[in-house]
């Protein structure tokens, strides 16, 4: 069952990465909050505005893109956000192939 869960998690993360990369032409691992809003409103289960706002707030607080000096850039690190969205442990993040790009 663990192997099946890992395969399912890897497939889900790949689908999410593909969706995010549509907006990340330079493949930097980041997107603007308004782009994340579009993804949340367009793909997957339908969410109401308050649910989308909650996800955005969580993404901006838990997964901000940071400059070298630690300041926020105003973008979201979507690679980290996928781990948060899927509630992945550190081991699951690595098994899903997300750890190397965080």
LINVEN-V237645 format. One record per backbone hydrogen bond with DSSP energy under -0.5 kcal/mol. NH is the residue of the N-H (numbers start at 1). CO is the residue of the C=O. If there is no record, write none. Layout:
nh=NH co=CO
nh=NH co=CO
//
This chain:
nh=5 co=1
nh=6 co=2
nh=7 co=3
nh=8 co=4
nh=9 co=5
nh=10 co=6
nh=11 co=7
nh=12 co=8
nh=13 co=9
nh=14 co=10
nh=15 co=11
nh=16 co=12
nh=17 co=13
nh=18 co=14
nh=19 co=15
nh=20 co=16
nh=21 co=17
nh=22 co=18
nh=22 co=19
nh=23 co=20
nh=24 co=20
nh=25 co=23
nh=27 co=24
nh=31 co=76
nh=33 co=74
nh=35 co=32
nh=36 co=32
nh=37 co=33
nh=38 co=34
nh=39 co=35
nh=40 co=36
nh=41 co=37
nh=42 co=38
nh=43 co=39
nh=52 co=48
nh=53 co=49
nh=54 co=50
nh=55 co=51
nh=56 co=52
nh=57 co=53
nh=58 co=54
nh=59 co=55
nh=60 co=56
nh=61 co=57
nh=62 co=58
nh=63 co=59
nh=65 co=75
nh=67 co=71
nh=70 co=67
nh=73 co=65
nh=76 co=31
nh=77 co=63
nh=78 co=29
nh=78 co=76
nh=79 co=29
nh=81 co=77
nh=82 co=78
nh=83 co=79
nh=84 co=80
nh=85 co=81
nh=86 co=82
nh=87 co=84
nh=88 co=83
nh=93 co=89
nh=94 co=90
nh=95 co=91
nh=96 co=92
nh=97 co=94
nh=98 co=93
nh=99 co=93
nh=101 co=98
nh=102 co=99
//
